[in-house]
Amino acid sequence: MGFLTIIIEWFPYLIQGIFATLGLVASALFLGVVLGLPMAVGQVYGKRLVRFLIAIYVWFFRGLPILVLLFLFYFGIFPGLGMDVSAFFVGATVLGLRGAAYQSQIFRGAIQSVSEGQMIAARSVGMTKLQSIRNVILPQAVRVALPGWSNEYPNILTDSSICYAIGVMELMTRTSQIVSQTYVTMPIYLVCAGIFILLNYGGMRALHMIEMKIKIPGFGTGAA
């Protein structure tokens, strides 16, 4: 059986893996923002205890290899809590929790880049501290953070292949199964590599277009 025939026959199977990979990446990015942005605010404006707890979280998830985290959650934490969850759920959760640790530092730097005068001005017109952060600081900080935050997309995309270790049926897992069925090794893995490159390029292009639309002219992402 020729290589092209194999690819045509198994391509629908690979497509399912592509969707699973993109699902992992989208879930992880979403969870990373939902957790990372509040943590960044807490690190900049929170009390000492809040900053300490966030620092512990960041240290833990940045300090352990992702494979260790996957095994820890898949074989330890979730079963220990009596939770019967899928491998996909574990993979997306671990990628998101780990991503939040990195994204929180990106957002923290962006928040700190906004002039303190912005907070003072917001408070002087009667806004509370929380209102000032939500309505004045964060809209600017998110725009400034987007170029750095967008780099999390290729990082999480490549890390998603490690979920193969716990049986998530993503692109790498399905590629390996095709190889085991057809005994065609290098060409199949080259196709897998090409798909990852295309996903990386397409995602980064989309994020760059968003960045260009919402950037602040002359501040952070480019000049007017």
C-alpha positions as CSV (number, residue, x, y, z in Angstrom):
1,M,0.0,0.0,0.0
2,G,1.5,3.3,-1.1
3,F,2.1,6.2,1.3
4,L,-0.5,8.5,-0.3
5,T,-3.1,5.8,-0.2
6,I,-2.4,5.3,3.5
7,I,-2.7,9.1,4.1
8,I,-6.0,9.3,2.2
9,E,-7.4,6.3,4.0
10,W,-6.4,7.5,7.5
11,F,-6.8,11.2,7.0
12,P,-10.4,11.4,8.5
13,Y,-8.9,9.7,11.6
14,L,-6.2,12.4,11.8
15,I,-8.8,15.1,11.4
16,Q,-10.5,13.9,14.6
17,G,-7.1,14.2,16.3
18,I,-6.7,17.8,15.0
19,F,-10.0,18.7,16.5
20,A,-9.0,17.1,19.8
21,T,-5.7,19.0,19.8
22,L,-7.4,22.3,19.1
23,G,-9.9,21.5,21.8
24,L,-7.1,21.0,24.3
25,V,-5.4,24.3,23.2
26,A,-8.7,26.3,23.3
27,S,-9.7,24.9,26.7
28,A,-6.2,25.5,28.1
29,L,-6.0,29.1,26.8
30,F,-9.4,29.9,28.2
31,L,-8.6,28.5,31.6
32,G,-5.3,30.2,31.6
33,V,-6.9,33.6,31.1
34,V,-9.7,33.0,33.6
35,L,-7.2,32.1,36.3
36,G,-4.1,34.0,35.1
37,L,-5.7,37.5,34.9
38,P,-7.1,37.5,38.4
39,M,-3.8,36.2,39.7
40,A,-2.0,39.0,38.0
41,V,-4.3,41.5,39.6
42,G,-3.7,39.9,43.0
43,Q,0.0,40.0,42.6
44,V,0.0,43.7,41.8
45,Y,-2.8,44.9,44.1
46,G,-3.4,42.1,46.5
47,K,-2.4,41.9,50.2
48,R,0.7,40.0,51.3
49,L,-1.1,36.7,51.9
50,V,-2.7,36.8,48.5
51,R,0.6,37.5,46.8
52,F,2.2,34.7,48.8
53,L,-0.4,32.1,47.8
54,I,-0.2,33.1,44.2
55,A,3.5,32.9,44.2
56,I,3.3,29.3,45.6
57,Y,0.8,28.4,42.8
58,V,3.1,29.9,40.1
59,W,6.2,28.2,41.6
60,F,4.4,24.8,41.8
61,F,3.1,24.8,38.2
62,R,6.2,26.3,36.6
63,G,8.5,24.1,38.6
64,L,7.2,20.7,37.7
65,P,7.5,19.1,34.2
66,I,4.2,18.9,32.5
67,L,4.4,15.1,32.3
68,V,4.7,14.9,36.0
69,L,1.7,17.2,36.4
70,L,-0.3,15.0,34.0
71,F,0.5,11.8,36.0
72,L,-0.1,13.6,39.3
73,F,-3.6,14.7,38.3
74,Y,-4.6,11.7,36.2
75,F,-3.4,9.0,38.7
76,G,-3.5,10.9,42.0
77,I,-5.4,14.1,42.5
78,F,-8.6,13.5,40.5
79,P,-9.0,9.8,41.6
80,G,-8.2,10.9,45.2
81,L,-11.0,13.4,45.1
82,G,-13.4,10.6,43.8
83,M,-13.7,12.3,40.4
84,D,-14.1,10.0,37.4
85,V,-13.0,12.3,34.6
86,S,-11.8,11.7,31.1
87,A,-8.2,11.9,29.9
88,F,-9.1,14.8,27.8
89,F,-10.5,16.7,30.8
90,V,-7.3,16.0,32.7
91,G,-5.1,17.1,29.8
92,A,-7.0,20.3,29.2
93,T,-7.1,21.1,33.0
94,V,-3.4,20.6,33.5
95,L,-2.4,22.6,30.4
96,G,-4.7,25.3,31.6
97,L,-3.5,25.4,35.2
98,R,0.1,25.4,34.0
99,G,-0.7,28.0,31.4
100,A,-2.3,30.2,34.0
101,A,1.0,30.3,36.0
102,Y,2.9,31.6,32.9
103,Q,0.1,33.9,31.7
104,S,-0.3,35.5,35.1
105,Q,3.3,36.8,34.8
106,I,2.6,38.2,31.3
107,F,-0.5,40.0,32.6
108,R,1.3,41.2,35.7
109,G,4.0,42.8,33.6
110,A,1.4,44.4,31.4
111,I,-0.5,45.8,34.5
112,Q,2.7,47.2,35.9
113,S,3.4,48.9,32.6
114,V,0.3,51.1,33.0
115,S,1.2,54.4,34.7
116,E,0.2,54.7,38.3
117,G,-1.3,58.0,37.4
118,Q,-4.1,56.1,35.7
119,M,-5.2,54.6,39.0
120,I,-4.8,57.9,40.8
121,A,-6.9,59.7,38.1
122,A,-9.6,57.0,38.3
123,R,-9.8,57.2,42.0
124,S,-10.0,61.0,41.9
125,V,-13.2,60.8,39.9
126,G,-14.9,58.6,42.5
127,M,-14.2,55.1,41.3
128,T,-13.4,52.4,43.8
129,K,-10.2,50.5,43.5
130,L,-11.9,47.5,41.9
131,Q,-13.8,49.8,39.5
132,S,-10.5,51.5,38.6
133,I,-8.8,48.1,37.9
134,R,-11.7,46.8,35.9
135,N,-12.5,49.9,33.8
136,V,-9.2,51.7,33.5
137,I,-6.2,49.4,34.1
138,L,-7.3,46.1,32.7
139,P,-8.5,47.4,29.3
140,Q,-5.1,48.9,28.7
141,A,-3.1,46.0,30.2
142,V,-4.8,43.3,28.2
143,R,-3.9,45.1,25.0
144,V,-0.3,45.5,26.0
145,A,-0.2,41.8,27.1
146,L,-1.6,40.4,23.9
147,P,1.7,40.0,22.0
148,G,3.3,38.2,24.9
149,W,0.2,36.2,25.7
150,S,-0.2,35.1,22.1
151,N,3.1,33.2,22.5
152,E,1.3,30.8,24.8
153,Y,-0.6,29.5,21.8
154,P,2.4,27.7,20.2
155,N,3.6,26.7,23.7
156,I,0.4,25.0,24.6
157,L,0.0,23.6,21.1
158,T,3.3,21.8,21.3
159,D,2.8,20.7,24.9
160,S,-0.6,19.2,24.0
161,S,1.2,16.3,22.3
162,I,2.5,15.2,25.8
163,C,-1.1,14.3,26.6
164,Y,-0.4,11.2,24.5
165,A,1.1,9.8,27.7
166,I,-2.3,9.5,29.4
167,G,-4.2,8.4,26.3
168,V,-5.8,11.6,25.1
169,M,-6.9,10.9,21.5
170,E,-5.2,14.0,20.1
171,L,-3.1,14.3,16.9
172,M,0.1,12.7,18.2
173,T,-1.8,9.7,19.7
174,R,-3.6,9.0,16.5
175,T,-0.5,9.4,14.4
176,S,1.3,6.8,16.6
177,Q,-1.7,4.4,16.2
178,I,-1.6,4.8,12.4
179,V,2.2,4.0,12.5
180,S,1.5,0.9,14.6
181,Q,-1.2,-0.2,12.1
182,T,0.7,0.5,8.9
183,Y,4.3,0.1,9.9
184,V,5.0,3.3,7.9
185,T,7.0,5.5,10.3
186,M,8.9,8.5,9.1
187,P,6.4,9.7,6.4
188,I,3.5,9.5,8.8
189,Y,5.3,11.5,11.5
190,L,6.4,14.0,8.9
191,V,2.7,14.5,8.0
192,C,2.0,15.0,11.7
193,A,4.8,17.5,12.0
194,G,3.5,19.4,9.0
195,I,0.0,19.6,10.5
196,F,1.4,21.0,13.7
197,I,3.3,23.6,11.7
198,L,0.2,24.6,9.9
199,L,-1.8,24.8,13.1
200,N,0.9,26.9,14.7
201,Y,1.1,29.3,11.7
202,G,-2.7,29.6,11.4
203,G,-3.2,30.3,15.1
204,M,-0.4,32.9,15.3
205,R,-1.7,34.7,12.2
206,A,-5.2,34.9,13.7
207,L,-3.8,36.2,17.0
208,H,-1.7,38.7,15.2
209,M,-4.7,40.0,13.3
210,I,-6.5,40.4,16.7
211,E,-3.5,42.2,18.1
212,M,-3.4,44.7,15.2
213,K,-7.1,45.5,15.7
214,I,-7.0,46.2,19.4
215,K,-3.5,47.6,19.9
216,I,-3.1,51.0,21.5
217,P,-1.3,53.2,18.9
218,G,2.0,54.5,20.3
219,F,1.8,52.4,23.5
220,G,3.0,48.9,24.0
221,T,2.3,47.2,20.7
222,G,3.3,49.8,18.1
223,A,3.4,53.4,17.0
224,A,0.5,55.4,15.6
